[in-house]
Amino acid sequence: MAVSKQQVRSVIAAYKKQGLTDTQIMVAISKDKGEIGKSYNAAIQDGMSSTDFAQSFGLNYKRAPVQVNQPKNPTLSNKVKSVATSAAMGLSDAGAGIVQGGYALTDAAGITKDGLKNYNKQYQRANTETKARQKDAGRTGGDWVRGGTEIAATLPAFMLGGGATKTASLGVKAATQAGIGGVVGAAAYAPDTKTRVGNTLGGMIGGAGGEVLGAGAGKVIKKGYNVAKGNLKPNAAAIEKLGKTHNVRTSAGDAGRNSIVKKAEVSTEYVPVVGMSGFREAQHGEAKAAANKVVSKLEDTLSATEYKALPKIQAAAASGDANAQRIMGIVNKADNPDKVLQASLEVRKWREKDIAKKMYDAVQKEVQKLPDDTVTPTHTTTLINSKLDELSKSLAPDEELAKDLKRFNGNINDPARPKDFANMRRLRSELGATIQKYTSGANPNEAAAKYFGDLRRAVEKDITEFAKNSGNPKVKALYGQADVYYKNMVQRQDKAFAKAMQNNKPDEIYNEFIKVGKGDRAKNFYGALDQKGQAALRLKMAEEALSKATNESTDTFSPAKFALEFERLKEPYSQVFKGMDKAEMDGFVKLMRHVERAGQYMENPPNGNRVANMMTNGVGAVAVGLPIYAKGAAVAGVARMLFTTPAGKRLLLAASELPPGAAGLNNILGIIEQLAASAGANAGIDSKTN
């Protein structure tokens, strides 16, 4: 029966109480004749070393080098069995990866259960048996029979690429052997995925290196591997990190933007199944999903942001304030970013006026302490009398304006209505409401609105002169502060803001203020909004970018067009997005620029016509021994691994640039481009003729 780890730990604890050292405990376990010893031996048979076994139970143990006592006179039978076993393992080494792949597929399909796991155990047992027989036969050193058999088994694959090597260039030979070398590497036994990727890349580089070693590629390959151990260039590392953050895969060409790598990647898109086409399709879907997620995040921020002064406006509306009730009507109907922008302008203006009101209330509190708080309405009455005289002489007077004007004039001349500071303030506010009446509605009266604007300024002038001449320094100082705030924060609202608030087409507001090269205009608009409006403005800009980048008819997304919208609106963008919001969007825009090939591929994917044209132009005229598609497919498949796996990208995105020169990796990648394109061309022609 198998024993549990807890039972083993209990035995170890008992040994330690007896004073045994870690090494002595391991010797005792290995010699145990009971279940503990059986469990240990089973673990060793499954490929675990005695050192690993010890460490798994917290024991500090390293097995001492074993003194090999070779049989003095190994028998002929021992030697024959050893050679046969080594040869069999050599064959197994050459194709074990294929068997592993088969079991992985049948396990996934439910045809077998733990097939891959059981095969790996069998392989390890056979490996142990092979070494034991080599020892029994007295064969010391490396197992050349096993290694030679593996080489002999894989040599035909490399020889297949030599049918036309007399006419092919060195680069073509290198790329062909690189593809075959990658396939051979992938077919070898590997205990895990990381090792298999390394085998494949090693096979590719090794295959190519065998062809061009004499031309100096050995140094190139060595340099490539050495720099692969270093850090990525900062920009490439940043793109890799952004890709992981937004769940968008990136290739070596995307991150590093090396022109040779990018061209090679594009060419492998022409090869079905094994080329980069599947990668680009998946990348496109991820980029589209990421852009939508960015917009959704801004939507969530807008939903979670409240209008800053909303509670006070609600309270004022509940108490009967007509202007507050009007604003609440706009707020309650703001169900999209455009309407929120309009509502935000109203809320911000109301809030500023409320602050101004409190400042004037402080002035009024001090004025009430004066012996006389009467304001002489000299400028006000002069302007009213002048306008009334003008209207009385007109053959077509503005009857509505005349009616309102007579009402105000009657109130000012009514002895029962004191013209004190408080009443003159109320007059100014009522004139503001009158202006609002003349500027809103289907038929605004701009001439009347302008006149009442002039009249309100006349009232302000009378109030200002009273405060300055009051003889009270505190009244003068408080009024000066309130007057400056009122003029700067309320009256600064230009005509464009007023028009935006009255516009019955809110969707036109964004385009009015966010324009190419108009950073100051965007800055002023952004400043006129409250925090919810500012959130709506950021969302609107992102929505516009997403809309322009999405083709609704084909359901394709262009990362380049998304990035272009922010690049095009550089000045407004810098005013709308600030701090962390801008840093995050800058990063995403940068990522979209680097993965723009995904959108280009989806908008215009390779097809038979395109690759046939390439053949006509001579790109596919590369002489090779095997059918060109088979060779190109092998190269494209391995190249895709080089471009997209972490190990492959580390090689291409290392701290140094790819080595230049005809015999360098650049040249190999260039030939990969030719072979892959040629393979795609043949595949396209086949698809047209079949």
C-alpha positions, 0 to 999 in steps of 0.5 A: 500500500502507498504511504502518505507524505504525513507518514513519511514526515512522521518517520523522519521526525522519529529519526531526528529524535534519535539524533540522525543527520539528514544524510543518515535519514535518507540512507535509512529511508532508501534501505527501508524494506517496508512501505516507506522504502517502496514509496521512495523507490517508486518516486526514483523510478518515476524520475525523481532524484534522491536530492529532490525527494529529500528537499520535498521533506525539508532534508538538506541532502545531496547524493555523493557521486557514485563510484561506478564499479564496472563489471570486470568482464562484461559479457557479450550479452550485456553489450548487445543488450546495451547497444540495442537498448540505446538504439531503441532510445535514440529512435524514441528520442527523435519522435517522442514529442510527436507521441506526446502531442498525440496523447495530449490531443486524445487526453483533451478529447476524452479518448484516453485518460492521463495518456500523456502522464503515463507515457512520460513515466514509461519514457523515464523508466526506459531512460533509467533502464538504458543507463543501467544497461550501459553501466552493465556493459561497461560503456563509459562516457556519452552514449554515442549509440543513442545520440547517433541513432537519433541523428540518423533518424532525423538526418533524412528530414534535413536531407530533404531540403537539399534537392535544389540547393545547388541553385538556391542561395545561401539564405534560402538554404538557411531558411529551409533548414531553419524550418526543418530544424524547428520541426525536428526540435519540436519532435524531440521528447520534452518534459514540459511546454517551456522545454519544447519551445526551447527545443523548437527555437534551438532546432530552427537556429541550429538548422539555419546555423548549419548552413551559414556557419562558414559565413559567420552565422555561428557568431551571430547565433551566439550573440543572439542567444547571449543578448536574449538573456539580457533586458528588453529595450525599454520601449519594447518592454513597455509595449509587452507590459501594456499588452499584458495589462489590456490582455492584447497579445503582441508579437516581436514585430509589434513590440520592437518595430524592427522592419525586418521582423515586421516584414517577415511576420506579414509574409507568414500571414499568407500561409494558412493554419501555421502562419501568423493569420490566426495570431492576427485574428485573435489579436484583432479581437483582443484589441477590439475588446480592450478598446471597448473595455476602455470606453466602458471604464469611462462610462462607469466613471461617469455613472459614479460621478455626481453633479457637484451642486445637485443636492442644493439645486434639488433643494432650491427646486423643491422650495419653488426656485424656477431656475433650479426647477428648469435645471433639474429638468435638464439634469433628469433628461441627461441620458447620454454624454452630450446631454450631460455636457449641457446639464453640467454647464447649467449646474456649474453656472448655478453653483457659481451664481450661488457662491456669488449670492453668498458673497453679496449676502455677506456685503448686505449683512454689513450694509444693514449696519449702516445708518442709510442703505439707500442706493441712488438708481441714477444710471438705472432710471436714466437708461429706462427713461431713454428707452421708454422715450424711444419706444413712445416715438416708434411707429412699430414699438416692441410691445412686450419689451415696453410692457416689461420696461413699464413694470420695472419703471413703475416699481422703481418710482413707487414710493412704497418700494424702498430702493435699498441695497437688498431691493436693488439686488433683487432688481438685478436678479429679476433682470437676469431672469428677464434676459433668460426669458428673451433668449430661450424659447422657439422665437428669441428676442435678441434685441430685447435681451441685449437691452435688459443686459444693458439695464442690468449693468446700469443697476450694477453700476449704481450698486457699485457706486453705493458700496464705494461711497458708503464710507465703510471700509469693510463694505467696500472690501467685501463688495469688491471681492464679490464683484470681482468673483461675479464678473470673472466667474459668472459674466465670463461665460462667453456667448458660445457657452450660453448658446450651448446651454440653450441649444436643442441639439446637444450632440453638436456641443462637443464638436463646437469646443473640441477642434484640432489645434484649439487647445485654449478653447477646449481648456475653457470649455473643460473649466466651465464644466463640473466634475460630472461634465468633465467625466462626460467629456473624456467619455465622449472623446473616447467614444468618438475614437471608438466610433471612427475606428469601428466599421459597423458593416464588416465588424472590424476594428482599426487600432490605428484609427483609434490612436489617430483620433487622439493624435489628431486632437493632441491639444484638446486631448491634453486639456481633457485628460489629465493626471492618471487618466491621461497616463492610462490613455497615453499607454493605451493609445501607444499600444494601439499604434504598436498592434495596428497590423491586426486591424490592417490584416482584418481590413484587407486579409490575404487571399488568392488574388493577392498572393497570385500577384506576388508570384507574378511579381517574382517574389515566389520564384525561389527554387527548393527541393520539396514542394514549396508550400510544405517548406514554407509552411514549416518555416512559417510555423516555426517563425510564428513561434519565434515571433509570438512565444516568450522565448522567441520574443526575448531573442528578438527583443533583446537589449541589442538590435538584431545583428546586421549583415547578410549572414545575420538573423536579419537575413534569415528573417528576410528569407523566411519572408520570401519562403512564407510568401511563396508558400502562400502564393502557391496556396492561393493559386491552388485555392483558385484552381480547385 
